[in-house]
């Protein structure tokens, strides 16, 4: 069969098309993951800002001090995504500060954060209400995600350009075979370009090596983006979404196969707020980081550990009965209590309360086991903290 173009032109075409497909697929996935991560970061930033001023806001509402409240509001406006802020007591007519958004600003979302009495930390006395500019948040997230995606694609395209430029100087059957091998590779399949032994050390082999390096770099970049989307940056453990996915997968396996029950642990660092209040959030971050390191070092490869939120953590122990889970939890509890955490010139120590529940095939939802473990955790904290409790159900 006669072709309109020579093998050199066809090789360039095949290589270019395959690299374009890889670039488009990876670019789309990377953009989506990066966009979701940016949105999550925006919410986390807002929560961090509120947490930073929460104690002052509670004093302002408790003392009905408008000056303090106005100062807090002025500081929160440093976040450009916030349209309006209101700090109110339980009776807004008695105490309120800040403004409501205008009619043209009503399209944004609203978050309300409760305030508690600075005396006992339990009695609700008011709230901080934030009115967000969702359009600004989404636009900034889209811009940042686009920048990350462009950088990824730029690296891919630069490598692709070098490969195509080099391949233009090759002709003949070996080049055609190499092009066919490359065109057959699907992104993420794990396949690599191979050449006959006779061409391993010449230009054909060099081109194959470059193509494999490009594929590996793209897969590593994709893996890194996926890791960022599933990992808690401070502790290195799974984030809540990724942990819940692992929990759901394990319950599905329990329902498909006759396996022993699995155990779910909920953990909470005792009196963690005191560390933040006494030594600052940097010290609190050091405690969370060290706890994540200890936790990661104690679990098995088949286990999963995640940070659920704040100072709350969860562990999934597949095919582990409650008593075995208790033994593990008790060993972890003692290890944490004996650990010393260095931060600047401070030496900090913490304890942890742990609740244990079974994950069974009869559960209609994997989250039910987590709720039972949380109930057991509450009993552990109510009984004095620094202890392990098994849910009886």
N, C-alpha and C positions, 0 to 999 in steps of 0.2 A: 504494500500500500504506500502510495506516495503522499507525503505531507507537504502542505503549502509552505511551512517554515522549517528551518533546520532544527536539529536537536538542541543547539545552543539556545535558540529563542524559546523552545518549548520548556527547557530546563528552567530558564529564568521565570517563565510564566507559572510553572507548577510551584516552584519555591515561593514565589511572591504570593500566590493565592493561599497556600497553606499558612504562611506566616500572617497573612491578613486575617484569616479565620481565627487563628490562635489569638491575635491581637484584639480582635473584636470581642471574642468570648471572654478573654481575661479582663479586657477593659470594662465590659458590662458588669461582670461579677465584682471586680474591684471597686467600681463606682458605687454599686448598690451597698456593698458592705461598708465602704468608707462613709457613705451618706448616713447610714443608720448609726454608725459609730459617732459621727459628728452631732447628730440629734441627741444621742445619749449623753455626750459630753456637755451639750448645752443645758440639759436638764440637771445633770450632776453639778454643773457650775452654779446653777440657781440654788439647788439644795445646799451646796456648800456655803454660799453667801448667806442664806437664811440661817443655817446652823451657826455661822460665825457671829451673827448679831442676835440670835435668839435670846440669849441670857439678858442682854441689854434691853431688848424689847419687852421681856417679861417684867423687868424692873420698872420700865416706863409705864406699862399698863397698870401694874400693881400700885405704883405711886401716883398714877394719873399725871405723869410729867410729860407734857406735850413737847417741851424742848428736846428731851432725849429722843422721843419718838421721831420728831422732825429730822434730827441728826442721823438717825438710823435710816430713815427713808432717803435722805440725800446720799448716803453711802451706797444704798442698794441701787440707786439710779446710775451707778457706775457701769452696771450691766446694760448695754444698749438695747437688749432685746426686751426690756421691761417697759411697758407703756405707762402703768400707773401702779401705785402702792397704797394700801390702806392698813393701818394698825388700829384695831378696835378692841374694846373690852366686850364682855358678854352683853353689856347694854351699850350699843353704839351711841345712844343719845347722851350717855353719861361721859364716855371717853372715846374719842376717835381722832386719828391724825392721818394726813395724806389726802389724796383726791381720787375720785372715780374717773375712768376713761370717758372721753367725749363720745358722742354718737358715732363719729366716724372711726372710732377705735374699738368698737364693740365686737369686731370679728375675731379677736385674739382669744386664746384660751386662758383659763383662770385656775390658779393653784392657791389653796388655803392651807396655811401651816398653823397648828394650834399652839397656844402659849399657855404655860402652866405657872402656878404660883411659885415665886422664887423661895418661898418659905419651906414648902413640903415637896415641890416638884410634881405634885399629883393633881391638885385642883385646877381645873381649866378656868382661865381668867380672860381669855380673848383669843385673837388670831392675827396673823399677818396674811393679807391677801395680795397676791401678785397678778397683774394683768399683763400677759405676754403678747408680744408682737410676733405671731407665728410666721408671718410673711418674711420678716427679717431673719428669724431663726432658720427657716427653710432655705432662704436665699444664701445665707452664709454657709450653711451645711453643704449646699449644692456646690458653691464656689470652692470650698476646701476639698470636697470629694473630687471635684473636677481636676484640681491641681494635682492631687495624689495620683489620679488615674492617668493624667497627661504625662507625669514623670515616669510611671510604669510603662506606658506605651512608647515613650521616647526611648527608653532603654531597649525595648523590644525592637523598635523600628531601626535604631542605630545598628544593632547587631544584625538585623535582617538585611539592611542595606549592604553591610560588609559581606554578608554571605552571598547576596545576589551579585554584587560587583565581582567577587572572586569567581563565582560560577560561570560568568559570561565568557571566561577564557577557557572553559572546558568543553569538549565535544566528545562524541562517540558513545558507545554502549554503556561503559561504566557510569557516565554522567546520567544517562537516561534511567538506569537502574536505581541510582541514588535518588533521583527526583521522584520516581514511583514509590520508593520506600518512604520518603519524607511525606509525600502527599497522603499516604495511607495512615499516618499517625493521627490519632485523635487526642485532643488536649486532655491531660489528666489520666490517660490510659496507662502510663508508665512505660510505654514502648519507646524504643530508641532506634536511631538510624544505624544500620549495620552495613558494612562493605566487605567484599571478599578479602581474604588474607593478603592476596597479591597487591591490593591497593591500600593496605592499612597505613603505610608509611609515605605515600605520595600525596599529591594534591587532593585526590578523592578522599583519602583518609582524613586529611586536614579539614576538608569541607564537612565531612560527616561529624567530626569532633566538634566543630563550631556549631553545627545544627543541634547537636545533643546538649551543648552548653547553653544554647538559647532556650531549649525546652526545659532544662533543669532550672535555669534562672526564672523562667516564667512560672513554673510549678512552685518554686520556693517563694516567689513573690505572692502567689495566690495563697499558699499555706500561711504566710505571714499575715496577710490580710484576714484570713479566716481565724487565725489565732487571736488577733486583736479583737475580733468580733465575739469571741467566746471566752476570753481570759480576763480576769480582774487584774488591772495593771498594778495595783498596790501589793497584792499578796501572791500573784502568780497562779492562783487557783482558778477554777472555772467561775464564770459569772452566773448570775441567777438563771438566765435563759438557757445557757448551755447545761447547767446542772439539771434543770427540770427536764431537758431533752434526754439526758442520760437516764434519769429516773423513769421517764415514760418508756424508753427502750427496754429497760430491765423488766418492767412490769409486763410488756408485750412478750418478752421471752418467757416469763413465768407462765403466761397464759397459753403459749404455744407448746411448751415443753413441761415435763414433769420434773421440776427442779425444786431443791430445797428453798425454804423461805429466805428472802434477803432482808437485811436490816437497814433502817434509815436512822441517822443520828442528827439531832439539832443541837448546836452548841452556841453558847452566848458567853462572851467575856464579862466577868463579874465587875460591876462598878467601873465600867470603861469610861463613862462620862466624867468621873472624878479625875481621871488622868488628863483628859482634854482640858477640863476646867483648871486643874492645878498646874499643869506643865505645858499646855498648848497643844494644838493639833499636830504639830510636827512630832511630838512625843507619842501622841496617839497613833500616828501613821507608822512610827517605828515599832510600836507594839503589835499592830496588825500585820506588818511585814514579817516580824519575827515569828508570830503565831502561825502565819501561813507557811513559813519555812519548816517549822516543827511539824505541822500537820502533814505537809507533803512528804516529809521524811519518814513518817510512821505508817502511811497507808501502803497497801499492795498495789501492784500494777493493774489489777482488775478493779480496784476500788476507784471511787470518784469523790473528790472533795471540792466544795465551792463556797464562795462568799455570797450569801443570800442578800445581805444588805447591812450596812453599818458594821456593828460588831457581831453579827449573827452569821454562823457558818453551818454547813450541812455536809454529811458524809453518807455515801451509799456503799454498803458492804455486800456485794452479791454473794448469794448462797451461804449466808452466815446467820446462824440461829441467834436469838436474842441473848442467850447466856454468853456465847462467844463474843458477841458485840459488846456486852457489858464488860467482859474482861479487857477487850481492846480499849474501850472508853475509859475504864478505870486506870489503865496504864498510861493513857494519854493525859488524863486529868492530873495524875501525880507528876508526870514529866513537865507539864506546863507550870504547875505550882512550884517546882524546883528550879525552873529556868530563871535566869537573870537577863534583863534586857538593858543594854547600854545605849544611852542617847546623850550625846554631848558629854556633860560631866555627871549625868544622872545614872543611877542604876535602879531600874524599875522591875517590879514583879507583878504577876497577874494570876488569877485563878479562872477556871472555866466551869460552867454548869452544863450538863449534857442530858438530853432526853433521848430515849431509844424507842423505836416502834418497828413493827414488822411490815414489810411490803409483801403483800400476798396477791395471788391471781384473782381472788374474789373481789378485790377493790375495783370499783367502777372507774376510779381515776387515781393516777399515781400520786396526786397531791394529797389524797386522804392519809397516806402513810406519813407524809410530812406534817400534816395537821396533828396526827396522833403523837408524833415525836415532839412537836411544839408544845402539846399539852403536857407531856412528861417533863419537858424542859421547864415549863412554868411551875410544876410541882417541885422540881429540884431547886429552883430559885426561891420558891415560897418556903421550902424546908430549911433554908439557910445558905444556899449557894455552895459552890465548890463541891458538887456531888453529882452522882449519876443515878437516874431514875428510868426504869423500864415501864412503858405503857402496858397495862395488863391485857389489853384487847388484842 
